[in-house]
Amino acid sequence: MRTFVIITTPRARGDLLVRMLAGTSGVACANADGLLAKAKAFDDAMGAISVGAAVGAGIAAAARADGATRVCGIADRYAGHEGWREAVGLWSWLLESVPDLHVIFLFRDQAETELSMEATHRRWVPSYGTCSGKAGTRMIGQVRAMEDFHVINPTRTTLLDSADLLTFATAQERLASMGLDLDEGAWVGALAEVTHERRAIAAERPPHEEIDWDLIEPAVVISPRQADVKPLPPLMVAERLEAFSGTVEVHTLRYGDAGWIQECGPTLEGWCRRHGYGLTVHGQPEGLPDEKFATVEMIRGFLAGGAERMIFVDADVYVHPSAPGWPEEMKGFSSMPETFGRVLGNWEQWQVKQGLRCRGWRYRNSGVWSCDREAARLFLEALEGDAWRVAYREQHQFNVWWHRAAEKGMVVSDLQPVWNMLSKVARTDLKPAWFYHLNGPEKLATLKLVRDARFLPGAPVAIQVPERTGIPRAICIPWLASAAKWDELRYCLRSIERHWTDRECPIFILGPERPSWLKEDSGRVRFQFISYHRGKARGMAEATRQGMLMADEVAWWNDDIYLLRDCGWEDLRVAVTEGMLDHKVPSLLASGNGWQAGMANAVIDLKHHGAGEVMRYATHTPYLFEREKSLEIFRTFRLPYKGAWETLYHGFHGTPHRPIGRTKVGHLGNVPEEALFLNHSDRTLTEELKLGLGQRFSVPAVWEDPCA
Amino acid sequence: MKVLIYTYPPDYVSAALSARSIQAAGAEPVLAIDREDPPLFVEGVRVIRTEFPRNGNLNGREFILGNLRLMLELGAGDEWVCKGDSDTWWNRLDWIHGHGDVSAVALADPGRHSFYGLAYALRVDRIPEMIALGEATLDAGERLPEDLTTGELATACGGVHAWPNLQPGTPLAAYNWETAEDPETLKRRYDVIVFQRMQGRRRRDVMEAMKSFS
């Protein structure tokens, strides 16, 4: 009887493979987690290799008693998960102890970024969730160990990418190479069985995350439980209410050039501009007991004009980029009730000292308020002839006048905290808001706190905008020689030379080092030096800045993307996507992977700028960017993120898109007709693939120096 | 002819690749792992476990004498027995023969009685004399690198043919990581090539380079 062992990394669809094999005639296969480790421990204790008794017993237990079983195996997950020493020792012991045993190393490509290392139901086929840093590192180490052990024992082991299990043709072909005859019924049945189980379990628990799992039924949606993922607040952006439709004028008191003024000022101006509100910035007043009493004159000025509503906003208010128009419901005089004890305690004492008593009045903050014309009139009547007492600047006095006017019939409405999120609230109970009021001494620190919590998008950093080059279209490829694993760039360019229909557009290689094989006079392929002396992240940011603005239209490429058939600019105008990203944000942020976190931060920032559902545009295919639209991205978003540019660009500009389907493949076997691109990771750049690419693109390009 | 390679877990893959090159060159590789190392199974290659201490990177009286005794045992019935490093690639064995009645053949610095441990050959029937001399003269506890000390013992027991390092015509060389020459050209030019971790290269680079030579 032929025997085999499946050793899998976590979440590599081992369960699926076992079921496929178990459903195949003449094959018996069972899950036996931990069997190998136990058997080896038994042998170690015995001081001799007698594993036939242990593993053989395990395999025999999986065999059917009908005598028709020709092939028998067990699957043991995580065997070799503790590092190379453990892996090589365990696997060596296994091969030595069971003659003719064949080991199938089943792994999951790291390019499949949705990877779960969380404890899930034991019968899950991998769910898409978080991959914590340590667990992810161990898994990568295990895959590397598998590859290394396969180098040591090439005929007794096979490396199997679990993605190959998802189409019958590839699954059958891969297993046939190992002498395992997979039939289609078993394949279909296994997939259906696992899908059904997952749905049943998902139905029992509230869904936390949706995934798309393209099986025999495209767009099958399963909702795995992700209980250990810390959810982000449900709203990263505050709720919108219906906006007031009448004429509004906005007033602020602003002078000086403090850092917080430079941060906050433009945000208020942007808000007014977006909603068509007239903004008056008042400078430093003179002759007042406190400068904030200048707001009284502002109210007088408002009544003298024709606007229907007036809004006052303190200079230290940072306005969210997606803040909607002033809400309709803020009628009369609207301000936010204060809830903190210190100012309220002082207010009570102050009233007593002043011989005032504002019975039944709920104390309010005077940093942000609005009034309509009737409320303004009644307010001015209430202050007529009264002293302007300074206490908490003008705030205590305003509360006296608000109370007095309210007693005379002025309508008072409560401004919600989303329109006046005070520093002390932000530090203790931060929630999404439209106006972040950085009151108190630590204004920039509070702003940083809000940004770090992702309640505000990162502020864009000004870039130097180069002159238009006049180049209508160009291909740009960022390239770092030290990151190359092979000769990827050479073959990538050969594929472009062969298949890109625009034979004239220049191709820019952006990086710190010119490829050694690139001719001095290399024609349309041009080297653009980018300094990396300040590190890889800054180098890449500079490459992005220069590349995106290199031409009116830029096809942004990576050296691990190869064209498989003729295509051109028109093929990139509709972006390809791999599902939606919104629901994946918590898990991407928690992944410990910088590229995934960058993508998640991009989604958050897009939400801050009012985006609807964000698709995953980061598909490791060429992207088409327009210079003017790219400039808008530079000016709107904080960069660089790893893995974020394409998400920000296409998400912000609403690029038409379609599911990627089989437009991209990861290997050269059974390439579908519709495949345009091949992309590989470091891990999937196998010797076989290198050979295939070398053969496919064997003719040197005209820009290659034959002597190099 | 046997070629002995001392290896340990970080170099298991390179050692396996080296072993395959030795097989292709017509010799029989023997991989030696240390007493505390995890087991190693390599298809078609003999793996043994040594008990004498390595004292770090193959050092000391005990190791040198243990190595000689092991090489004597492995070389039984052959004229020569070899020792190589895990990161050494063997193309041919021609470099060993035709040097007269010497006790050893190795790569060495000109003018020095020494040789490099990346690959050397010992005449089997001279090894007992070398063992006796070592037992008489080597001090325990003294820092004694295996390659230099073995070279000194071989020099005293019949002489060494030293292929001068970095000289034209020397068929043993270290791989130049910046070379533009392809593996086939290098394999034709050199009988033995060692892939050292230099010029910023790490173990995985060595492994990948050796795989490209396969």
Interface residues (C-beta under 8 A of the other chain):
Chain A: W84 R85 E86 V88 G89 W91 S92 W93 L95 E96 D148 V151 I152 N153 P154 T155 R156 S516 E687 A708
Chain B: P9 P10 Y12 V13 A16 L17 P38 P39 L40 F41 V42 E43 A180 M207 K211
